[in-house]
């Protein structure tokens, strides 16, 4: 869930910077509503696993909304936001380089 929310944390400031605060507000409101509704549905059966699942779904909803607006605003495809194999190879090489130091 936190990995997904980082997407919103990275893209969100773009909308603030261009004066479209409404998009971040809407995305976070959707996350809050998702959390509250799922929490009410699961209330009698709450446990750590359920809380983690609810949080993850909320973070995904928030990030997806920000991503959808960004794709429309930047006029790019959603695939351009997704990591490629070369990205993972680069990360691995960087980590290995740091570990050798």
C-alpha positions in Angstrom: 0.0 0.0 0.0 2.8 2.4 0.9 4.5 1.7 -2.4 1.4 2.8 -4.3 0.9 5.8 -2.1 4.4 7.0 -3.0 3.1 7.4 -6.6 0.7 10.0 -5.3 3.4 11.6 -3.2 5.6 12.0 -6.3 2.9 13.1 -8.8 0.7 15.2 -6.4 3.1 18.2 -6.1 2.9 18.6 -9.9 -0.8 19.5 -9.6 -0.1 21.8 -6.7 2.6 23.5 -8.7 0.3 24.3 -11.6 -2.5 25.5 -9.3 -4.8 22.4 -9.6 -5.2 21.8 -5.9 -8.6 20.3 -6.5 -7.1 17.1 -7.9 -5.0 16.3 -4.8 -8.0 17.2 -2.6 -10.3 14.9 -4.6 -7.7 12.0 -4.6 -7.2 12.2 -0.8 -11.0 12.5 -0.3 -11.5 9.3 -2.3 -8.9 7.6 -0.2 -10.6 8.7 3.0 -14.0 7.7 1.8 -12.6 4.3 0.8 -11.1 3.8 4.2 -14.2 4.8 6.1 -16.6 2.6 4.0 -14.4 -0.4 4.1 -13.7 0.0 7.8 -17.5 0.2 8.5 -18.1 -2.9 6.4 -15.3 -4.9 8.2 -15.9 -3.4 11.7 -17.0 -6.6 13.5 -14.1 -8.6 12.1 -11.2 -6.1 12.5 -7.7 -7.5 12.8 -4.3 -6.4 11.7 -4.7 -8.1 8.3 -8.0 -6.4 7.6 -6.6 -3.0 8.6 -3.6 -3.6 6.3 -5.9 -4.6 3.4 -8.1 -1.5 3.9 -5.1 0.8 4.0 -3.7 -0.8 0.9 -7.0 -0.4 -1.1 -7.2 3.2 0.1 -3.7 4.0 -1.0 -4.3 2.3 -4.4 -7.5 4.3 -5.0 -5.7 7.6 -4.1 -2.7 6.9 -6.4 -4.8 5.6 -9.3 -6.9 8.8 -9.3 -3.7 11.0 -9.3 -2.2 8.8 -12.1 -5.3 9.1 -14.2 -5.4 12.9 -14.0 -1.6 13.1 -14.6 -1.9 10.9 -17.7 -4.7 13.2 -19.1 -2.8 16.4 -18.1 0.6 15.3 -19.5 -1.0 13.6 -22.6 1.0 10.4 -22.1 0.1 6.7 -21.8 -0.3 5.0 -18.5 2.5 2.6 -19.7 5.0 5.4 -19.6 4.5 5.7 -15.8 5.2 2.0 -15.3 8.8 0.7 -14.6 10.5 -1.3 -17.4 13.0 -4.1 -17.1 15.8 -1.7 -17.8 14.7 0.3 -14.7 15.0 -2.7 -12.5 18.4 -3.6 -13.9 19.6 0.0 -13.3 18.4 -0.1 -9.7 20.1 -3.5 -9.1 23.4 -2.2 -10.5 23.2 0.9 -8.3 22.5 -1.1 -5.2 25.3 -3.5 -6.0 27.6 -0.6 -6.5 26.7 0.8 -3.1 27.2 -2.5 -1.4 30.7 -2.8 -2.9 31.8 0.5 -1.3 
